Amino acid sequence: MPQCETPTGVSIHYEVSGTGRPLVLVHGWAASGAFWRFQEPLAESCRLVTVDLRGHGRSSSPASGYGLADLTDDIAALFDELDLTDAVLLGWSLGAQVALAAFPHLRQRLAGLVLIGGTPRFTLADGYDYGLPPAEPRGMGAGIRRDFQKTMGGFFRRMFAAGELSREQENRLAREIVIPGRLPEPRVALATLDILSTADLRDTLQAIDLPVLLIHGGADTICLPAASRYMANHLPHARLVEMAGAGHAPFLSRPEECNRLLAAFLETLHGRD
């Protein structure tokens, strides 16, 4: 079981398959690297690297240290461990914020970024109308303390728009994603939820001078599609693809379409080799 030991003693689990340009996949809040199960075909054309953030999946769970800087440092340690260069860093949801925060530290090792269902700020703020009310993460926190399993089940269902998944897809997701994915401990879910309440990465966007692919479900109610439109307007080299009718995890509900978008983006970067 491959593990990367960080300078602070945290064991970060990862999986690697394929050869070629590295594509590093960072999952979202309360998820794990198992959520990228349907992206495995991409290993036919790149070096696919999936990672479990600290406290998630099969990575270790330290007693403390779940801020955005901690998660960013872990990704940097993984890049060092695998000596990754000319890589594409892909983040989904909270993972998109990790990718944005990691960019200044990894700039010389990257060829581009992909942000799926991302947002530079999860909650509303002065001058930023593209987040959810601050009561949303507070309500999630209260639900976790009251009934963790029920709250997480509700959150997972909310990731998909009404009618987005067939019964067959629901069963496959449960069998191949949810059950193998392992929920984090409630204390970890609460600690990382705090990132969504506080992180504001708007000021980082203009300095991202590499190509960025933004993918967002048009029916996403967790990270609003307008957040990716905002990023598209503030990132110097961004392309936005909105997937009509898709919710917060289009790479799960429409994996073939997402994989085509990712493969095409990687292909556009060949000239940068």
Residue pairs with C-beta under 8 A, 6 or more apart in sequence:
1 13
1 58
2 13
2 14
2 15
2 16
3 11
3 12
3 13
3 14
4 11
4 12
4 13
4 14
4 74
4 77
4 78
4 81
4 82
5 11
5 12
5 77
6 12
6 73
6 74
6 77
7 73
7 77
8 62
8 65
8 70
8 73
9 62
10 54
10 59
10 60
10 62
10 65
10 74
11 59
11 60
12 51
12 52
12 53
12 54
12 59
12 60
12 74
12 77
12 78
13 33
13 51
13 52
13 57
13 58
13 59
14 33
14 49
14 50
14 51
14 52
14 78
14 82
15 33
15 49
15 50
16 47
16 48
16 49
16 82
17 40
17 43
17 47
17 48
18 42
18 43
18 44
18 45
18 46
18 47
18 48
19 46
19 47
20 45
20 46
20 47
21 46
21 47
21 86
21 87
21 88
21 111
21 266
21 269
21 273
22 46
22 47
22 49
22 82
22 84
22 85
22 86
22 87
22 88
23 42
23 46
23 47
23 48
23 49
23 87
23 88
23 90
23 262
23 266
24 49
24 50
24 51
24 75
24 78
24 79
24 84
24 87
24 88
24 89
24 90
25 33
25 36
25 39
25 48
25 49
25 50
25 51
25 90
25 92
25 95
26 51
26 53
26 75
26 89
26 90
26 91
26 92
26 95
26 96
26 98
26 99
27 33
27 35
27 36
27 50
27 51
27 52
27 53
27 56
27 92
27 93
27 94
27 95
28 35
28 92
28 93
28 94
28 95
28 96
28 117
29 93
29 94
29 189
29 192
29 193
29 195
29 196
30 56
30 152
30 155
30 183
30 184
30 189
30 192
31 56
31 92
31 93
31 181
32 52
32 53
32 56
32 57
32 58
32 181
32 182
33 50
33 51
33 52
33 57
34 57
34 176
34 177
34 180
34 181
34 182
35 92
35 177
35 181
35 249
35 252
36 50
36 251
37 176
37 177
37 180
38 176
38 251
38 252
38 255
38 259
39 48
39 251
39 255
39 258
39 259
39 262
40 48
41 259
42 48
42 259
42 262
42 263
45 263
45 266
46 88
46 266
49 78
49 82
49 84
51 59
51 74
51 75
51 78
52 58
52 59
53 59
53 71
53 74
53 95
53 98
53 192
54 60
54 61
54 62
54 65
54 66
54 70
54 71
54 74
55 61
55 62
55 66
55 184
55 185
55 188
55 191
55 192
56 182
56 184
56 188
57 181
57 182
58 182
61 184
61 185
61 188
64 191
66 188
66 191
66 192
66 194
66 195
67 194
67 195
68 97
68 98
68 101
68 195
68 199
69 101
71 98
71 101
71 192
71 195
72 98
72 101
72 102
72 105
75 89
75 98
75 99
75 102
75 106
76 102
76 105
76 106
78 84
79 87
79 106
79 109
84 109
85 109
86 109
86 110
86 111
86 272
86 273
87 106
87 109
87 110
87 111
88 110
88 111
88 112
88 113
88 114
88 265
88 266
88 269
89 99
89 102
89 103
89 106
89 110
89 112
89 113
89 114
90 99
90 113
90 114
90 115
90 116
90 262
91 97
91 98
91 99
91 100
91 113
91 114
91 115
91 116
91 118
92 115
92 116
92 117
92 118
92 249
92 251
93 116
93 117
93 118
93 222
93 223
93 248
94 192
94 195
94 196
96 115
96 116
96 117
96 118
96 119
96 223
97 118
97 119
97 120
97 122
97 195
97 196
97 199
97 201
99 113
99 115
99 118
100 113
100 115
100 118
100 120
100 201
100 204
100 205
100 208
101 199
101 201
101 204
103 110
103 113
103 204
103 207
103 208
104 204
104 207
107 210
110 210
111 210
111 211
111 269
111 272
112 210
112 211
112 212
112 213
112 265
112 269
113 208
113 210
113 211
113 212
113 213
114 212
114 213
114 214
114 215
114 262
114 265
115 212
115 213
115 214
115 215
115 228
115 231
116 215
116 216
116 249
116 250
116 251
116 258
117 215
117 216
117 217
117 220
117 222
117 223
117 228
117 248
117 249
117 250
118 214
118 216
118 223
118 227
118 228
118 231
119 130
119 131
119 223
119 224
119 227
119 228
119 231
120 200
120 201
120 202
120 204
120 205
120 227
120 230
120 231
121 128
121 130
121 131
121 199
121 200
121 201
121 202
121 227
122 131
122 132
122 136
122 137
122 196
122 197
122 199
122 223
123 131
123 132
123 133
123 134
123 136
123 137
123 196
123 197
124 131
124 132
124 133
124 134
125 131
125 200
128 202
128 230
129 226
130 224
130 226
130 227
130 229
130 230
131 224
131 227
132 222
132 224
134 197
137 193
137 194
137 196
137 197
138 197
140 151
140 155
140 193
141 190
141 193
143 150
143 151
143 154
144 151
144 152
144 186
144 189
144 190
144 193
145 186
145 190
148 183
148 186
148 189
149 183
152 183
152 189
156 178
158 221
158 222
158 247
158 248
159 222
159 247
159 248
159 249
159 252
160 247
160 248
160 249
160 252
160 253
161 217
161 219
161 221
161 245
161 246
161 247
164 219
164 245
164 246
164 247
164 253
165 173
165 253
169 253
173 252
177 252
183 189
184 192
202 234
205 231
205 234
205 235
206 234
206 235
206 236
208 235
208 236
208 237
209 236
209 237
210 237
211 237
211 238
211 239
211 265
211 268
211 269
212 231
212 235
212 237
212 238
212 239
213 238
213 239
213 241
213 261
213 262
213 265
214 228
214 231
214 232
214 235
214 238
214 239
214 240
214 241
215 228
215 240
215 241
215 243
215 250
215 251
215 258
215 261
216 223
216 225
216 227
216 228
216 240
216 241
216 242
216 243
216 250
217 225
217 242
217 243
217 245
217 246
217 247
217 248
217 249
217 250
217 253
218 225
218 242
218 243
218 244
218 245
218 246
219 244
219 245
219 246
219 247
220 246
220 247
220 248
221 247
221 248
222 247
222 248
223 248
225 242
228 240
228 242
229 240
231 238
231 240
232 238
232 239
232 240
241 261
243 250
243 254
243 257
243 258
246 253
246 254
247 253
250 257
250 258
251 258
251 259
